[in-house]
């Protein structure tokens, strides 16, 4: 009877009566999967309803199996302490008795565990995360027994700090004027690219995160980056993983906590379509908007949306794509126009005006790191020239030196030619003067001779 009730709860209301009749006609305790298949054969369930029913049924049956037969080793995982808590559950640090290692364990709060929808969501979270096999997505070890009959799963314990803490460390270094190589802009952008790569992979698998924010991203002690907390991930139509919606959790009255309900996510990091509750039409560009806000914080070290904003105001900012200007928190800090352009494009109100996907956003950041023109804002002629000179400094310097040398050579040649002409004219003048002097001397000499001859004739007379 339990399987029958489970099946009926996962079917569309208009086929429940047909399913019950099938149960009665077949007699005994037929496999509920056979009932779903027969409903599809008779045309009572279309392909989409068949997929939803099968995935919901499998999730529910697995949960019931875990509750009735919890996985047990020789000893359950030993809880060592709490790492954090949220609306759905809490994350604990625990010891794995089988492999003698320290792991993180996420479990539901007992009150949440009493709701079937919450159990299904929790199981789906574990299932989604476990199937995302990427270096920057936290690995799931499996459903575990922690000794209190609560649904829980173990995952890798990431030793480090959140991206939020990492950003605060960077601000503190800026304040004293000493930025190390693990906190400079290049290092921050490389960590951001790890997040982009993880999200591009998840989107290819048909999964939206819907709760991307700095506190859900871990930066490990050796530079590794892990995207965490896939609790409200949305499974798109092209995915094989089922998504379960739930509106039974209380909504936190602050803009920083994760909001669960018709509008799901963290208001300060929501896309406009997410804040409007347009769940059916959301795609990977919604996560891209959240990444754009995170990029703004990493680059400027200022929040993209005011930190002290109230819930409803934060939702209004998200719906209208409003954010703070991209301005560095330190008076001496400068932000490259290429990064401003990337932030502006990723956070456009209209999804069609954003990058086509997260990979394109990441490519623009990589182009900036390679000193290439961004896709978001191509260079003009002056900027292309400036970028060419910047990338080819040695060649540009040699070219400039050759031009200066040629200019000097041409100028020198003209100067020498001019001096030669002047000297030649001076020489001609000297020759002319010497000739005139000779003529005058000859005339004077001849005149003196004539005077002597006249004097001689006079004496003879």
C-alpha positions in Angstrom: 0.0 0.0 0.0 2.9 2.4 0.7 4.2 2.0 -2.8 0.7 2.5 -4.2 0.2 5.7 -2.2 3.7 6.9 -3.3 2.8 6.4 -6.9 -0.5 8.1 -6.7 1.1 11.2 -5.1 3.5 11.6 -8.0 0.8 11.4 -10.8 -1.2 14.3 -12.3 -4.6 14.5 -10.6 -6.5 13.7 -13.7 -5.0 10.2 -14.1 -5.1 9.1 -10.4 -8.5 7.4 -10.9 -7.2 5.5 -13.9 -4.1 4.4 -11.9 -6.3 3.1 -9.1 -8.4 1.2 -11.5 -5.3 -0.4 -13.0 -4.2 -1.5 -9.6 -7.5 -3.2 -9.0 -7.6 -4.8 -12.4 -4.0 -6.3 -12.1 -4.7 -7.5 -8.5 -2.0 -8.3 -6.0 0.8 -5.7 -5.5 2.0 -4.8 -9.0 5.2 -2.8 -9.4 4.3 0.9 -9.5 6.7 1.4 -12.4 4.5 -1.0 -14.5 1.5 1.1 -13.7 3.3 4.3 -15.0 4.3 2.5 -18.1 0.8 1.2 -18.8 -0.7 4.7 -18.3 1.8 6.0 -20.9 0.9 3.2 -23.4 -2.8 4.1 -23.1 -2.0 7.7 -23.9 -3.0 9.0 -20.4 0.5 10.3 -19.8 2.5 12.3 -22.4 6.3 12.0 -22.6 6.9 14.9 -20.2 4.5 13.6 -17.6 6.0 10.1 -18.0 9.5 11.5 -17.2 8.2 13.5 -14.2 6.3 10.6 -12.8 9.1 8.1 -13.2 11.7 10.4 -11.6 9.4 11.5 -8.8 8.5 7.9 -8.1 12.2 6.8 -8.1 13.1 9.6 -5.7 10.3 8.8 -3.3 11.0 5.0 -3.4 14.7 5.6 -2.7 13.9 7.9 0.2 11.6 5.3 1.7 14.3 2.7 1.3 16.9 4.8 3.0 14.4 5.5 5.9 13.5 1.9 6.4 17.0 0.5 5.7 19.6 3.2 6.5 23.0 2.4 5.2 25.1 1.2 8.1 28.8 0.2 8.5 30.2 -1.2 11.6 29.6 2.2 13.2 27.8 5.3 11.9 29.7 8.5 11.1 30.8 10.3 14.2 29.7 13.9 14.4 32.5 16.2 15.5 30.8 19.6 15.3 28.7 22.0 13.2 30.1 23.9 10.3 27.0 25.9 9.4 23.2 25.8 9.3 20.4 27.0 7.0 16.6 26.8 6.5 16.6 23.2 5.3 19.4 21.6 7.3 22.9 21.9 8.7 26.4 21.0 7.7 28.4 19.0 10.2 32.0 17.9 10.3 32.2 14.1 10.9 34.6 11.1 10.8 34.0 8.4 8.2 34.6 5.1 10.1 35.1 3.1 6.9 38.0 5.1 5.5 39.1 6.9 8.6 38.8 10.3 7.0 37.2 13.6 8.0 34.2 14.6 5.8 31.4 17.1 5.8 27.9 15.8 6.4 24.7 17.6 5.4 21.5 16.6 7.1 17.9 17.8 7.2 16.5 19.5 10.3 14.1 17.1 12.0 11.1 19.3 11.3 12.0 19.6 7.6 12.5 15.9 7.4 8.9 15.3 8.3 7.8 16.9 5.0 7.8 14.5 2.0 8.5 17.4 -0.4 11.5 18.4 1.6 12.8 14.9 1.7 12.5 14.7 -2.0 14.2 18.0 -2.5 17.1 17.0 -0.2 17.5 13.7 -2.0 17.4 15.5 -5.4 20.1 17.9 -4.1 22.4 14.9 -3.3 21.6 13.3 -6.6 22.2 16.4 -8.6 25.5 17.2 -6.9 26.7 13.6 -7.1 26.2 13.6 -10.9 28.2 16.8 -11.4 31.7 15.4 -11.7 33.8 18.5 -12.0 37.0 19.7 -10.1 35.3 22.8 -8.9 32.0 21.2 -7.7 32.1 19.6 -4.3 32.2 15.7 -4.6 29.4 13.7 -2.9 30.5 10.5 -1.2 27.0 9.1 -0.7 24.0 8.8 1.6 25.3 8.0 5.2 24.1 6.9 8.6 24.7 9.4 11.4 22.8 7.5 14.0 19.7 9.6 14.4 17.6 8.2 11.5 17.8 11.5 9.7 18.5 11.6 5.9 22.0 12.8 5.4 24.8 12.7 2.8 28.6 13.0 3.1 30.7 15.1 0.9 34.3 16.3 0.7 35.4 18.6 3.5 36.9 21.7 1.8 39.5 23.3 4.1 39.6 27.0 3.4 37.3 30.0 3.5 34.3 31.3 1.5 34.8 33.7 -1.4 33.1 36.3 0.9 35.9 35.9 3.5 38.5 35.9 0.7 37.2 39.2 -0.5 37.3 40.7 3.0 40.9 39.5 3.3 41.7 41.4 0.1 40.1 44.6 1.3 42.1 44.4 4.5 45.3 44.1 2.5 44.4 47.0 0.3 43.8 49.1 3.4 47.4 48.6 4.5 48.8 48.8 1.0 50.2 45.2 0.8 48.5 42.8 -1.7 50.1 39.4 -2.0 50.1 37.3 -5.1 47.2 35.1 -3.9 44.9 38.2 -3.5 45.9 40.4 -6.4 43.5 41.1 -9.2 44.9 38.3 -11.4 44.5 35.7 -8.6 41.0 36.9 -7.9 40.0 36.6 -11.6 41.5 33.2 -11.9 39.4 32.0 -9.0 36.4 33.5 -10.6 37.2 31.6 -13.8 37.1 28.3 -11.8 33.5 29.2 -10.8 32.6 30.0 -14.4 34.0 26.7 -15.6 32.1 24.8 -13.0 28.8 26.6 -13.9 29.4 26.1 -17.7 29.7 22.4 -17.0 26.6 22.3 -14.8 24.6 24.2 -17.5 25.7 21.7 -20.1 24.3 19.0 -17.9 21.0 20.9 -17.7 21.4 22.2 -14.1 20.9 25.8 -12.8 22.3 26.6 -9.4 20.0 29.5 -8.6 21.8 30.4 -5.4 25.2 31.6 -6.5 26.8 34.0 -4.0 30.2 34.4 -2.4 29.3 32.5 0.7 28.4 29.4 -1.4 31.8 29.3 -3.0 34.8 27.9 -1.1 38.4 28.8 -1.8 40.7 26.0 -0.6 44.0 26.4 1.1 45.9 25.4 -2.1 43.9 27.7 -4.5 41.2 25.2 -5.3 37.7 26.6 -5.8 34.5 24.7 -5.0 30.9 25.6 -5.8 28.7 24.5 -2.9 25.1 24.2 -1.8 23.0 23.0 -4.8 19.9 22.8 -2.5 17.6 24.9 -4.8 19.1 23.9 -8.1 16.7 23.9 -11.0 16.7 21.0 -13.4 16.1 22.1 -17.0 14.1 20.2 -19.6 17.2 18.6 -21.2 18.3 17.0 -17.9 17.7 13.5 -16.7 17.4 14.6 -13.1 14.1 15.5 -11.4 13.5 18.8 -9.7 11.1 19.2 -6.7 9.6 22.5 -5.9 8.5 23.3 -2.3 6.8 26.3 -0.8 6.5 25.1 2.8 9.6 26.6 4.2 9.5 29.9 6.1 11.0 32.8 4.1 13.9 34.5 5.9 13.3 38.2 6.5 16.7 39.3 5.2 18.2 39.8 1.8 21.3 37.6 2.5 19.6 34.3 3.3 18.3 31.9 0.8 14.6 32.4 0.0 12.6 29.3 -0.7 9.1 29.5 -2.3 7.7 30.9 -5.5 10.8 33.2 -5.7 13.8 31.1 -4.9 17.4 32.2 -4.2 19.2 35.0 -2.4 17.7 38.4 -3.2 21.0 40.3 -3.3 22.3 38.0 -6.0 19.1 37.2 -8.0 18.6 37.9 -11.7 15.6 40.0 -12.7 13.7 37.0 -14.0 14.5 35.0 -10.9 13.2 37.8 -8.7 10.0 38.0 -10.7 9.4 34.2 -10.2 9.7 33.4 -13.9 10.9 29.9 -13.0 9.5 28.2 -16.2 11.5 30.5 -18.6 14.7 30.8 -16.7 17.9 29.5 -18.3 21.6 29.5 -17.7 21.7 33.3 -18.3 20.1 33.7 -14.9 23.1 32.2 -13.2 25.3 34.4 -15.4 23.6 37.5 -13.9 24.6 36.3 -10.4 28.1 35.7 -11.6 28.2 39.2 -12.9 27.4 40.6 -9.5 30.0 38.3 -7.9 32.6 39.5 -10.5 31.8 43.2 -9.6 32.5 42.4 -6.0 35.8 40.7 -6.7 37.0 43.5 -9.0 35.8 46.5 -7.0 35.9 44.9 -3.5 32.5 46.7 -3.0 29.1 44.9 -2.9 27.2 45.1 -6.1 24.0 45.4 -4.0 24.1 47.2 -0.7 25.0 44.9 2.1 22.5 46.4 4.6 19.5 46.3 2.2 16.2 44.9 3.4 14.4 42.0 1.8 11.7 43.7 -0.2 14.1 46.5 -1.4 16.6 43.9 -2.5 13.9 42.1 -4.5 13.0 45.4 -6.1 16.7 46.0 -7.0 16.9 42.6 -8.5 13.6 42.9 -10.5 14.9 46.2 -12.1 18.5 45.0 -12.5 19.7 47.8 -10.2 23.2 47.7 -8.7 25.9 50.0 -7.3 28.3 51.7 -9.7 31.4 49.7 -10.5 33.8 51.8 -8.3 36.8 50.5 -6.4 36.5 50.7 -2.7 40.0 52.3 -2.3 40.6 55.8 -3.6 43.7 54.7 -5.4 42.1 51.6 -6.9 41.4 51.6 -10.6 39.2 49.3 -12.6 39.9 48.5 -16.3 37.3 49.4 -18.8 37.4 45.8 -20.1 36.2 44.4 -16.7 33.5 47.1 -16.4 32.3 46.1 -19.8 32.2 42.4 -18.9 30.2 43.2 -15.7 27.8 45.5 -17.5 27.1 42.9 -20.2 26.6 39.9 -17.8 24.2 42.0 -15.7 21.9 43.3 -18.4 18.2 43.3 -17.4 17.2 41.6 -20.6 18.8 38.1 -20.8 19.1 38.4 -24.5 21.6 41.3 -24.1 23.9 39.2 -21.8 26.6 36.9 -23.0 25.2 33.9 -24.9 26.5 31.6 -22.1 28.9 31.6 -19.1 31.7 30.3 -21.3 31.6 33.5 -23.3 31.8 35.6 -20.1 34.8 33.6 -19.0 36.4 34.1 -22.4 36.2 37.8 -22.0 37.9 37.6 -18.6 40.6 35.5 -20.2 41.0 38.0 -23.0 41.5 40.7 -20.4 44.2 38.6 -18.7 45.9 38.1 -22.2 45.7 41.8 -22.9 43.3 41.3 -25.8 40.2 43.3 -26.8 37.0 42.2 -25.0 34.0 40.9 -26.9 31.7 43.1 -24.7 33.4 46.4 -25.9 35.8 46.2 -28.9 38.7 48.6 -29.1 38.7 51.8 -31.1 41.7 52.7 -33.3 43.6 54.5 -30.5 43.0 51.6 -28.1 44.1 49.0 -30.7 47.3 51.0 -31.2 47.8 51.3 -27.5 47.2 47.6 -26.9 49.6 46.7 -29.8 52.3 48.8 -28.3 51.7 47.3 -24.9 51.9 43.7 -26.2 54.9 44.4 -28.4 57.0 46.8 -26.3 60.4 45.6 -27.6 59.4 45.8 -31.2 57.6 49.1 -30.8 60.7 50.6 -29.0 63.0 49.4 -31.8 60.7 50.9 -34.4 60.6 54.2 -32.6 64.4 54.2 -32.3 64.8 53.5 -36.0 62.3 56.3 -36.8 64.2 58.7 -34.6 67.5 57.6 -36.2 66.1 58.1 -39.7 64.8 61.5 -38.8 68.1 62.5 -37.3 69.9 61.1 -40.4 67.6 63.0 -42.8 67.9 66.2 -40.7 71.7 65.8 -40.5 72.0 65.3 -44.2 70.0 68.4 -44.9 72.1 70.4 -42.4 75.4 69.2 -43.9 74.1 70.0 -47.4 73.0 73.5 -46.3 76.4 74.1 -44.7 78.2 73.0 -47.8 76.1 75.3 -49.9 76.9 78.2 -47.6 80.6 77.4 -47.7 80.6 77.1 -51.5 78.9 80.5 -51.8 81.4 81.9 -49.3 84.2 80.4 -51.4 82.8 82.0 -54.6 82.6 85.3 -52.9 86.2 85.1 -51.8 87.3 84.2 -55.3 85.3 87.1 -56.7 86.8 89.5 -54.1 90.3 88.3 -54.9 89.7 88.8 -58.6 88.4 92.4 -58.0 91.3 93.1 -55.8 93.8 91.9 -58.4 92.1 94.0 -61.1 92.2 97.0 -58.8 95.8 96.4 -58.0 96.6 96.1 -61.7 94.7 99.3 -62.5 96.5 101.2 -59.7 99.8 99.8 -60.9 99.1 100.8 -64.5 97.9 104.3 -63.3 101.2 104.7 -61.4 103.2 103.8 -64.5 101.2 106.3 -66.6 101.9 109.0 -64.0 105.6 108.2 -64.2 105.6 108.3 -68.0 103.8 111.7 -68.0 106.3 113.0 -65.5 109.2 111.8 -67.7 107.7 113.5 -70.8 107.2 116.7 -68.9 110.9 116.8 -67.8 112.0 116.2 -71.3 109.9 119.0 -72.5 
